[in-house]
Amino acid sequence: MKHVDGISGNDCIICGERIPVSRNKKKELMELLIQYMNEG
């Protein structure tokens, strides 16, 4: 998660690259990202 720059629409931005995220996985990704940010 430390390499994730952000989320834009259905894309995850990692080191400046846009990686598409399926709708099925987006909720899980968002939850993990929020958890990571709250811990750090």
Contacts in CASP RR format, 6 or more apart in sequence:
PFRMAT RR
TARGET T0000
AUTHOR 0000-0000-0000
METHOD contacts of the structure
MODEL  1
MKHVDGISGNDCIICGERIPVSRNKKKELMELLIQYMNEG
1 32 0 8 1.000
1 33 0 8 1.000
1 36 0 8 1.000
2 36 0 8 1.000
3 14 0 8 1.000
3 15 0 8 1.000
4 12 0 8 1.000
4 13 0 8 1.000
4 14 0 8 1.000
4 33 0 8 1.000
5 13 0 8 1.000
5 14 0 8 1.000
5 15 0 8 1.000
5 16 0 8 1.000
6 12 0 8 1.000
6 13 0 8 1.000
6 33 0 8 1.000
7 13 0 8 1.000
7 21 0 8 1.000
7 26 0 8 1.000
7 29 0 8 1.000
7 30 0 8 1.000
7 33 0 8 1.000
8 18 0 8 1.000
10 20 0 8 1.000
10 21 0 8 1.000
10 22 0 8 1.000
10 23 0 8 1.000
10 26 0 8 1.000
11 18 0 8 1.000
11 19 0 8 1.000
11 20 0 8 1.000
11 21 0 8 1.000
12 18 0 8 1.000
12 19 0 8 1.000
12 20 0 8 1.000
12 21 0 8 1.000
12 29 0 8 1.000
13 19 0 8 1.000
21 29 0 8 1.000
END
